[in-house]
């Protein structure tokens, strides 16, 4: 299908050609690094080549958005980027401006990275101008120029959109590592949405949107035998890739904590829901301000294109998008409420009620740190933030004589 030729110009951070002996015969390859705020909206009109219809509600999109919001400085390394086929390329090294030409929708366009593109544009379009200026997330753009044989194009698209990697969690699912988790969560409304292995689908054919690694990350925050008042489970936030191995290697030890999962997951959602209002109501001259103005936080109430966030485990809605770096230090602090008795775990007090009574203090601590650090990813890995939250809960447990 022939289109009118389209020229798309945009600034790039860096640009280089990947030279090969087959440049003239098969086409040329270039790599550009682009600030996500400069990723051209015009690419949306050239997505016919991509066989997947990206959905912002999919598990893949949620993971991409999580990295973009929580770890923008690592986005370039954690995301494989976007690949486009173009008719021509021109680079101005004086202004670092890249120009690409599209002319035929059957040969040119976005062939891989559709979810990445959709998430980035939705994220950027929803930001206010003052926050747009602070964006430092980068994305890799692979550009293939001059591939004019339709069969070659089809072959490239098929190859780039096929994955045969078997993930560790799929192996562990085969070994029935997650049986206890399935059992304790089987009656929950979200149980069927948890993907215990790669490529698990719902009955309607859509991909399950809750990864078992996310469940494990919350569970490990309550491992009181591995983490104490001076050692915090920061890995639960920062390195989710190791959590399946961590859980499987400590399966027997972790079994007693699994029984706490329903309350842990509910608590996670209550923290997400409760922090903004608690911060706004407890603000003072030292940590004052609006929660929606904290770096990385988005108040969707003022964004026409953004809907409320539906919390995964309670189904409640929040009009804030909150980086998980805000949530984990608070959640992990409630391992102070876990007691070990006769080889089994118990709650010393109701964690939901406990949070409701302590949320103003915790919100001030996290919000105050967020104003100083101004980077959600660094906040999530900041030992002082984890320690401050832990100390707040520990002191309250001590004062109530719950130990």
N, C-alpha and C positions, 0 to 999 in steps of 0.2 A: 504493500500500500504506500504510494507516494504521498509525501506531505510537502507543503511549502518549506523550504529550507529555513531552519531556525538557528540563530546564533545566540549562545548563552555565555555571558561574561560574568566572572566573579573573582574576587581576590583569593589567593592561596597563601599558605604559610611557606610551603616548599613545593618544588616540582622537578621531576627528573625523568629522563627517558631510560628505559631498560633496553639496551641494544642487544640484538640477537642476529645470527646469520640469516634468519628467515624474515627479517623486517619487510623487505620489499615484496616478497612472495605472499606471505600470509597476513601481514598487518603489523602495526607498531604498538608497543605497550609503553604506557607512562604511569607514573605514580605521583599523585598530588596529595598533600595534607591540607585540610581545610578546617577552619573554625566552623563549628556546627551552625553558628548564626549566619554564616555566609553560604551555606549549602543551598543552591538555587531551587526555588519553588517550581521553576519551569520544568524540572525533571519529572514532576508529577504527570505531565502531559505525555511523557515518553516511557510509560510503564508496560506497554503491550507485550514486550518480550518476556517479562517475568511471569512464570507459570503460577506463582502463588499470589493470592489476593490477601495482602497483609491486613490484619485486624488488630486494632489497638488493645482489644480486650484479651488477646491470646496470651498464653504463658510466655512465649518468645518475646512479644512486645513488652510485657511487664518486666522481664529481666533486663531488656535493653534500657527501659526507662529507669529502672532501679540504678543501673550503673551510671547513667547520665546524670541523675539527681544526686546520688550518694558519692560517686567517685569520678567526677568530671575530669580530673587530672589523669585518670587511668583509662579513660574511655578509648583512646587511640590504641592502647595495648590490649584491652579486653574485648574489643569489638573487631570483627574481621573486615568491616568496612563495606563499601559499595562499589560495584563494578558496572561500568557503562560501555556500550559500543557506540562509537561516533564516526561520522564521515570525515571530519577534519579537526585538527588541534593547532592552536597558535598560542604561544606564551610570550608575554612581555616581561622580560626580566628586570626592567627598570621600575615598573610599578607592581611587579608580582601579580599580574592579572592574567588569568587563563581564559581563553575563548575556545569553546567547543561548538562544532557544527553538527546538527542533526538534519537529515534530509529524507529518510525512508523509515517508516515505522516498523517495517518487516526486517530491517537490518540494524537500526539504531535505537538506542534507548537503555533503560536501566534493566540489566539482566540478572543481577544478584544483589541482595541487600535491601530488598523492598521493605522489610519490617524496620530495618535501621533507618531508612529514609523517612518512612511514615512517622515513626516515633520522634525523630529529630525535628521534623517540621511541626508536628503537633506541639512539642515541647517549646520550641522557639516562638511559634505563633502565639502561644499563651502567656508569654512573659511581658511584663511591663518594660518600658524603655530603659528605666534606670537599672533594672536587673540584667537586661540584654547586654549592656556595656561590660558587665563583669564576667560574662561567659568565657571560660577558658578550655572548654571541651573541644577536642580535635577528632576528626574522622578521616580515615584513609579512603582515597578515591582512586580506584584502578581504572585506567582508560585504555580501551582497545580501539585503535584507529584503523580504518580501511579494510575491515573484513567484509567483503562484498558478495561472498557466496552464501546463499541462504542455507544450504545444508551445513556449512561450517558454523554458521550462527546458531542453528538449532542444536548442533552437537555441543557447542560451548555452553549454551544455556542448560542443556540436560546435565552436563558434567558438573557445572557449578552449583546446581540445585539438588545434588544427590549426596547423602552422607551415609556411610556404612559403619561408622565408628560405634563400637559397643561400649557404653559407659559403665563405669564401675558399679553404679547403683543398679544397673540391669543385672549384673552378675550376682549382686547381693540379694536382689529380689528372687532370683532363681534359687538361691541358697536359703530362702525363707527367713532372711535376717529381720524383716520388718513385720513378722506375724503378730508380735505383741502390740505394735503400734496400730495395726489394722484392727485388732480386736478391741482395743480401748476406745477407738474412734468410730467404730462401725455404725453407731446410731446417730452420729452427728450429720448435720445437713450438708457439710462440706466433704464428707468421707469419700464420695465417689469422684471428687475433683482432684484428689491427690495422685500424682504420677509417681509410682514407685520404680519405674524403669523408663527408658527412653521411648518416645513416640507412643505413649498411651493416649487413647482417644476416648471421648465421651460417646454416648449412643448417637448423638447427632453428627458425629464425625469430626467435631472440633477437638483441639488438643486440650488435655487436662491442664489447668492453669496453676495448680499448687504443686511445687516440686518437693519431693521428700527431703531434699537438702535444706529447704526452708524450715520444715518441721523440725529436723534435727538441730538446726542452728538455735532454735528457741529452747529445745529440750536441754541441750548441752549447757546453756546458761545456768541451769539448776543443778549441775553436777558438783555437789558440795564436797566430794572426796578428792576431786582434782583441782578445785579452785577454792580459795579461802579469802580472808580479809585483805591479803596482800598480793594475791595472784588472781587475776580476773580473766574470764573466758572471752577475751577480745577476738580470738580466732573465730568465734561463732559469727562475728560480724565481718571480719576482714578476709578470711580465707575459707569460704564455704566449700571449696573443692576438696578439702581434706576431711570434711565432716563425716562422709560415708565410711571412710577407713577408720576414723576415730571411733565411731559408734560400733562398727563391726568388730573392732579389736577389743572393745570393752563391753561387748553385748551382755555378758552376765552381770557386770557391775551396773550397767545402765538400766537393766530390766526393772529395777525398783522405782526408778524415776519416771518410767513410761506411764505409770498409773496416774501421774500428776498432769499429763498432757492436756486433757480437756480444760482444766483451769488455767494452765500456762498459756494456751492459745487464746482463751477468752481474755486473760489479763493483757496479752499483747494488744488486742484490739481496743481494750478499755484505755490503755496507755495512749495509743494513737488518737483515740477520740477525746481523751480528757486533757492532754497536755496543752493544746492551744488556749482553751478557755481559762485553764488554771493559770497559765502564764500571763494572759491579759489581765486577769483580775488581781494577780499578786504583784504586778509590775510596780517598781518604785524607782527612785532616781538612779540607783546603782545598776539595775538590770531592766529598767523600764523600756516601754515600746510595745509595738504590736507583734504578735507571733508571726503574722504573715510577712513581716518585713525582715525576718531573720534569713540569712543567706541560705538558699536551697529550698526554702519553704514557699509554696504557692497557695494563695487564697483563691480558690476556684469560684467563690461567690461573685467576684468582680470580673470573671472571664466568661464571656458569652459562649465561647467554643468549648469550654471545659465543663464536664459534669462533675457531680459529687463523687468522691471515692467510696466505693462499697467495700467495707471491711470484710476480709475473707472468712473469718471464723464466727462472727456474730451477725453479719449481714447488716449491721448499722452503717449509717452514712456520715461521712465527714466532708466538709467543704474545704479541707486543707490537703495538699499533697506534701507529705512529710518525709524527708530522707530517713532511711532506716538507721543512720548514724545517731539520730536523736532518740530512737526507741530502745536499742539494745542495752545501753548502760543502765537505763531505768529498769527494764525488764530483769536484767541479771541481778540487780540489787535485791530482788525479792527472793533470792536463794537463802537469804537470812531467815525466811519463814519456813524453810524445809527442815524437818527433823527426821532423824533416823532412829527407829525403834524396832528392836527385834528383827533387824534385817530388812525392814520395809520403810518406805517414806511416808511421812504424814505432813499435813499443813499445821503449823503452830497456830495460825489464825487464817481467816478467810482472806485470800490475797486480793480479791476484787474490792472488798470493803476496806481493806488496809490501804490500798492505793488511793481510794476515794478520799480517805482521811489525810493522806500524806502528799497528795498530788500538787498542792500549792508550793510546798518546799522543794519537791523534786523538779517541778517546772522552772522555778527560779534558778536552781543549780544548772540544769541543762541549758536553759535560755541564756543565762549569764555566760557560760562557757562558749556557747554558739556565737554570741556577740563579739567575743574576744578572738576566737579562732577563725571565724568567717569562712569555714570550709567544712561541709558536712562529712566528707570522707575522713579528714583529720580528726574531727570531733568524735567519730565512731571508733577511732583507734587511739584516742587520747586517754592515757592511763589516769590522769587527774580527774577527768570527767567520770569515769567508771568508779574511781575511789570515792569521789564526793557523793555519788548516788548511793553507793554501798554503805557509806558511813551514816547517811541519813536514815536508812531503814534499820541498820544495826542498832543505832542509838534508840530508835523508837521501840524496837524489840526488847532491848535492855530495860528501858523505862517501864515497859508493861510487864516485865518479869516473865517473858514468854520462853526464855531459854530453860 
